[in-house]
Amino acid sequence: MTRTRLYRSGNLVLEDFPTADISEYVNDPDVAVWLDLCDPCSADFAMISEEFGLHELAVEDARQEHQRPKLDRYRTHAFLSAYVVSTDESSGRLTASELSVFITPTALITIRPNEGFDIEKVVERWDNNSDLAKYGVGFLLHGLLDHIVDGHFAAVQDLDDRIEAVEDLLFDEGRQQMDSVQRDSYALRKNLTRLRRVVLPMREVVNSLLRRDLHIVAEPLLPYYQDVYDHVLRAIEWTESLRDMITSIMETNLTVQGNRMNLIMKKVTSWASIIAVPTAVTGFYGQNVPYPGFNTHVGFLTSTGVMAVGTVVLYLVFKRKDWI
């Protein structure tokens, strides 16, 4: 699926025009062309490589998946690789959709391997900030990056909420909650690791775009890109703090389990001590030798009284010491 847009002097003049007409516009310094390719084939890559004079290494990176978020600079264009993240509301699983972007002086080319990234939200953001369209490709790139970074920020916030929910279960009673905390904390740690791989490199990407020697961002757009950079830094700092929180949750969960195990062992030992009293008494009176009260009612009552008194005394002592 292919989408196109043409801005001229800050105004949207054409949309969804044939890709064959791109060559008529890209050499005009007053226009900004957007070309979006979803699940492109080899012919599509050959077309953009010929129309825009893209470097073969950049095209190769766009064709291969699982690239690291980065910004590569070539003589006539730049290549950007980034990821859009989203979180499933029910399972909490985090998914990342890869996006490759070619940046030329008069065109922005976005390449999506699948429909995982909803490009319509970016188009809506462009339409809502059409007053910046006069800055050409820099305007298009800002809207795209702003949407991507906002998605990172939303994913970090969602992880924070889920981590707080797990923290509330830490000191609940019951083995079921203990298993839930351990399972959820490992799942959150896995999601956070995946998110860090996407978020951390974005600081270098946005910081590189702010360099004046690239001539990608016009002077009036620098504050907007700086705002995106600030959001990236906040997302990174928040991500790092969440990693510490998850580590703390896992360590605390292990400590709570150890404390509960010690409490169980203390109770078991106390009850074993109580049961040992009647066992010892019956063992003594079960000897096959004469002893005071042997074969009499007095001996039976005495042994029964010793067992009852000893058991009650031990129970009261352990109860007072909070061992039971």
C-alpha positions in Angstrom: 0.0 0.0 0.0 1.3 3.4 -1.0 0.4 6.9 0.2 1.6 10.3 -1.0 1.3 13.9 -0.1 2.6 17.1 -1.7 3.1 20.4 0.2 3.9 23.5 -1.7 4.9 26.7 0.1 3.3 25.4 3.3 0.0 24.2 1.8 -1.2 20.7 1.1 -1.9 20.7 -2.6 -2.0 17.1 -3.6 -2.7 13.8 -1.9 -2.5 10.1 -3.0 -1.1 11.0 -6.4 0.7 8.3 -8.4 4.3 7.6 -7.4 5.3 8.0 -11.1 4.7 11.8 -10.7 7.2 12.1 -7.8 10.0 12.9 -10.2 8.1 16.0 -11.3 8.2 17.5 -7.8 11.3 16.4 -5.9 13.6 18.9 -7.7 11.4 21.9 -6.7 12.9 23.5 -3.5 9.5 24.9 -2.6 7.8 21.5 -2.2 7.8 18.8 0.4 6.8 15.3 -0.7 5.8 12.5 1.6 5.8 8.9 0.4 4.7 6.1 2.6 5.3 2.4 1.6 3.7 -0.4 3.6 5.1 -3.9 3.1 7.1 -2.8 0.1 8.4 -5.2 -2.5 11.7 -5.2 -4.4 10.2 -3.0 -7.2 9.3 -0.4 -4.6 12.8 -0.2 -3.2 14.2 0.0 -6.8 11.8 2.8 -7.5 12.7 5.0 -4.5 16.4 4.3 -5.0 16.2 5.6 -8.5 13.9 8.5 -8.0 15.7 9.9 -4.9 19.2 8.7 -5.5 19.4 6.7 -2.2 22.6 5.1 -1.1 22.6 1.3 -1.5 23.6 0.7 2.2 20.7 2.8 3.4 18.3 0.9 1.1 19.8 -2.4 2.4 19.1 -1.3 6.0 15.6 -0.4 5.1 15.0 -3.9 3.6 16.4 -5.7 6.6 14.4 -5.9 9.8 15.5 -5.5 13.4 17.7 -2.5 12.9 19.0 -0.6 15.8 17.4 2.9 16.2 19.9 5.2 14.5 20.5 8.1 12.2 22.9 7.6 9.3 24.0 10.6 7.2 24.8 10.3 3.5 25.8 12.9 0.9 22.3 13.7 -0.4 20.1 12.3 2.3 19.8 10.8 5.8 18.5 7.4 7.0 16.6 7.1 10.2 15.5 3.8 11.9 13.1 3.9 14.8 10.4 1.9 16.6 6.8 2.6 17.5 5.7 0.8 20.7 2.3 -0.1 22.0 1.1 -2.1 25.0 -1.8 -4.6 25.1 -4.3 -3.5 27.7 -5.3 -7.0 28.8 -2.0 -8.9 28.8 0.4 -6.0 29.2 2.7 -7.3 26.5 4.7 -4.7 24.7 5.1 -4.8 21.0 7.5 -2.7 18.8 6.8 -1.9 15.1 9.9 -0.9 13.1 9.9 2.2 10.9 12.5 3.2 8.3 12.7 6.8 7.1 14.6 8.4 4.3 15.1 12.2 4.7 16.0 14.3 1.6 15.9 18.1 1.2 12.5 17.9 -0.4 11.0 14.5 0.6 10.3 12.3 3.5 9.9 8.6 2.7 8.5 6.3 5.4 8.8 2.5 5.1 6.7 0.2 7.2 7.1 -3.6 7.1 3.5 -4.2 8.2 0.4 -2.4 9.5 1.6 -2.5 13.1 2.3 1.2 12.9 -0.8 3.3 12.4 0.4 6.1 10.1 -3.0 7.8 10.2 -2.2 9.2 13.6 0.9 10.9 12.2 -1.2 12.3 9.3 -3.7 13.7 11.8 -0.9 15.3 13.8 0.4 17.0 10.6 -3.1 18.3 9.9 -3.5 19.7 13.4 -0.2 21.6 13.1 -0.5 22.7 9.5 0.8 26.2 10.4 4.3 24.6 10.5 4.0 23.0 7.1 5.9 26.0 5.6 9.1 24.5 7.0 8.9 21.5 4.6 10.5 18.2 5.4 11.5 19.3 8.9 7.8 19.8 9.7 7.0 16.3 8.5 9.8 14.7 10.4 8.9 16.6 13.6 5.3 15.3 13.5 6.6 11.7 13.0 9.2 11.9 15.7 6.8 13.6 18.1 4.3 10.7 17.6 6.9 8.1 18.1 8.3 9.6 21.3 4.8 10.2 22.7 4.2 6.5 22.2 7.4 5.7 24.1 6.3 7.9 26.9 2.8 6.3 27.1 4.4 2.8 27.2 6.7 3.9 30.1 3.7 5.3 32.0 1.7 2.1 31.4 4.6 0.0 32.7 4.9 2.3 35.8 1.2 1.7 36.6 1.6 -2.0 36.2 4.7 -2.0 38.5 2.8 -0.1 41.1 0.0 -2.7 40.9 2.5 -5.5 41.5 4.0 -3.6 44.5 0.5 -3.6 46.1 0.5 -7.4 46.0 3.9 -7.8 47.7 2.7 -8.0 51.2 -0.7 -9.7 50.6 -1.2 -13.0 52.3 -1.5 -16.2 50.3 0.7 -18.3 48.1 -1.3 -17.3 45.0 -0.3 -13.7 45.4 3.3 -14.6 45.8 3.3 -16.6 42.6 1.5 -13.7 40.8 4.1 -11.2 42.0 7.0 -13.4 40.8 5.4 -14.1 37.4 4.3 -10.5 36.8 7.7 -9.0 37.8 9.5 -11.2 35.4 7.1 -10.3 32.6 7.5 -6.6 33.4 11.2 -6.9 33.4 11.1 -8.5 30.0 8.9 -5.7 28.6 11.1 -3.0 30.2 14.2 -4.5 28.6 12.6 -4.5 25.2 11.5 -0.9 25.8 15.0 0.3 26.9 16.4 -1.1 23.6 14.0 1.2 21.7 14.1 4.3 23.9 17.7 4.7 24.8 19.1 5.2 21.3 16.5 7.8 20.5 18.5 10.4 22.5 21.4 10.1 20.1 19.0 10.2 17.1 17.2 13.4 18.1 20.4 15.0 19.3 22.0 14.4 15.9 19.0 16.0 14.2 19.6 19.1 16.2 23.0 19.6 14.7 23.0 22.6 12.4 25.5 21.1 9.9 22.9 18.5 8.8 20.6 21.3 7.5 17.5 19.1 8.1 15.9 21.2 10.8 15.1 24.9 10.0 16.0 27.4 12.7 12.3 28.1 13.7 11.8 24.4 14.2 14.6 24.0 16.7 12.5 24.7 19.8 10.0 22.0 18.6 12.8 19.4 18.2 14.2 20.5 21.5 10.9 19.7 23.1 10.9 16.2 21.5 14.5 15.8 22.9 13.3 16.7 26.4 10.5 14.1 26.1 13.1 11.5 25.1 15.3 12.4 28.1 12.3 12.1 30.5 11.3 8.7 29.0 14.9 7.5 29.4 15.1 8.7 33.0 11.7 7.2 33.8 12.8 3.9 32.2 15.9 3.7 34.3 14.0 4.4 37.5 11.5 1.6 36.6 14.4 -0.8 36.2 15.4 -0.1 39.7 11.8 -0.5 40.9 11.5 -3.9 39.3 14.8 -5.1 40.7 13.6 -3.9 44.2 10.3 -5.7 43.7 12.0 -9.0 42.8 14.4 -8.7 45.8 11.7 -7.8 48.2 9.5 -10.7 47.0 12.4 -13.1 47.7 12.8 -11.6 51.1 9.1 -11.8 51.9 9.1 -15.4 50.8 12.1 -16.2 53.1 10.5 -14.4 56.0 7.2 -16.4 55.5 9.2 -19.6 55.3 11.0 -18.8 58.6 7.6 -18.1 60.2 6.2 -21.4 59.0 9.3 -23.2 60.3 9.0 -21.5 63.7 5.4 -22.5 64.0 6.1 -26.1 63.0 8.9 -26.3 65.5 6.8 -24.9 68.3 4.0 -27.4 67.6 6.5 -30.2 67.5 7.9 -29.2 70.9 4.3 -29.2 72.3 3.7 -32.7 70.9 7.0 -33.9 72.3 5.7 -33.5 75.9 2.9 -36.1 75.8 5.2 -38.3 73.7 7.9 -38.2 76.4 5.5 -38.8 79.2 3.7 -41.8 77.5 7.2 -43.2 76.6 8.3 -43.0 80.2 5.1 -44.6 81.6 5.3 -47.2 78.9 8.4 -48.8 80.4 8.2 -52.5 81.3 9.6 -51.9 84.8 7.9 -51.0 88.1 7.7 -47.3 88.9 5.7 -45.2 91.4 2.0 -45.6 90.5 2.7 -48.7 88.3 -0.5 -50.5 87.2 -2.7 -48.1 89.3 -5.2 -45.4 88.7 -3.0 -42.9 90.4 -0.2 -43.5 87.9 -2.6 -43.0 85.0 -4.0 -39.8 86.4 -0.5 -38.5 87.2 0.7 -39.2 83.7 -2.4 -37.6 82.2 -2.0 -34.5 84.4 1.7 -34.1 83.5 0.9 -34.3 79.8 -2.0 -31.8 80.1 -0.1 -29.3 82.2 3.1 -29.5 80.2 1.3 -29.1 76.9 -0.7 -26.0 78.2 2.4 -24.4 79.7 4.4 -24.8 76.5 1.5 -23.5 74.4 1.1 -20.4 76.6 4.9 -19.7 76.6 5.1 -20.0 72.7 2.0 -18.0 72.3 3.4 -15.2 74.5 6.6 -15.2 72.5 4.6 -15.1 69.3 6.0 -18.3 68.1 2.6 -19.7 67.3 
